[in-house]
Amino acid sequence: MTDRATPNLPSRNFSVTKEFYAALGFERQWRDDVWLILRRGELTLEFFLFAELDPASSSFGTCLRLDDLDGFYQICQRAGVPEQQKGWPRLHPPRLEAWGGRVGALVDPDCTLIRLIQN
């Protein structure tokens, strides 16, 4: 098996989380009362139940390193995730960073920041 990491992120409600990420192409791999695992190709996200999370004060985040950043961003747009500066869920368009890479962002329904990085 290849080494890999699977970020552990909060979810206030597994049904909401599953529905949001399903629209982005993620499929459920596991679910019980306290854990949810979603997968899209080689991307795996794991969620723990955190019903009392205050999204406005959340500092959870992760990065998705993508071969096709623009394609994934378009999937997010087609799923209805709005481009805006406040609120959640939301999208921030990819842009060229000072270090030379392209990065966008997705903020999910629990206000987890997911940086979208072009490989």
N, C-alpha and C positions, 0 to 999 in steps of 0.2 A: 504494500500500500504506500502511496506517495504521502509525504508529510503535508499537512494542511492545517489551517486554522478555521474554526467556525465561531464567529462572534455570537455572544450571548446578549440578547437585547430584551428590553422590557416590553410587555404587552399588558394593557389594562383589560383587554377582552380578546381572547383568541379568535372568536368568530370575526370580529372587525379586522384584526390583523391578517387572518387568512384571506378574507375577501379582498382587502387592499392589495396584498402581494400577489394574489391569484390573477388580478387584472394586469400585473406586470410579468406574468408568465411563470410564477413560482407555484410549485405543487407541494401538497402536504406529504411529508415522509413519515411523520410521527406526531401523535397528539395523545396526551393524557390530561389529567386534571391540573398539572403544574408545568408542563413543558410542551412546546410546539416546535417542530423542525420543518422548514420549508426549503425546497431546492429548485433551482433553475439552472440546468446544465451543470457546470462545475461549481456554481455558487450555492453555498449552504448558509442559511441564517437560522439560528436557534433562538427561541423566545421563552422567557420565564414569565409566569404570571405575576404581575405587580399591579393589582387592582387599585391600590391607593396612590399610584404615581400621579404627581402633579406635572402634567406635560410642560407647563410654563416654566418650571424650574428644573427640567430634565437636562442633564449634561451627557447623556448616552450618545454614542456615535460609533461609526465604523467606516471603512472604505471598501468599495467594490472596484477592483481593477479590471477593466473591461477591454476586450479587443475591439469592440464596436461601441464606443461611448455614444456617438450620435444616434445609432440605431436604438440603443436602450433608452436614450432620452426621448426619442420619438414614441416609443412604446409607452413611456410615462405620460407623455402629452395626450396620446390617444386614449389612455385610461382616464383622462379627465383631471389629472393632477395639475393644479393651476400654477403658473409662473407668477409669483408674488414675493414681496419682501417680508411679510409678516404672516402669522397664522400657520396652521398645519392641518392637513398635509400641504406641501408646496414644493415647487421646483425652482432651481437657480440654473440658468443656462450655462453650458460649458464655456470656459474662457481660457485663454492662454495665461498661465501664471509666470511670474518673474523667473522661476527656475527652469522654464522651458516646457513644462507639461501642460496638458489640457485637463481641467477639472470642472465638473458641475456638481450640483448637490440635489438631493432628494431628502425631504423631511417627512417622516411617516406620521400616521395618525396619533402616535404617542410622543411626537416631537423628537424622535431620534434622528440625528443628523447622519445621513449616509452620503459620504463623498463619492462621487462617480469619477474615476480616474482612467484616462485613456492609457492602455498599455503601450 
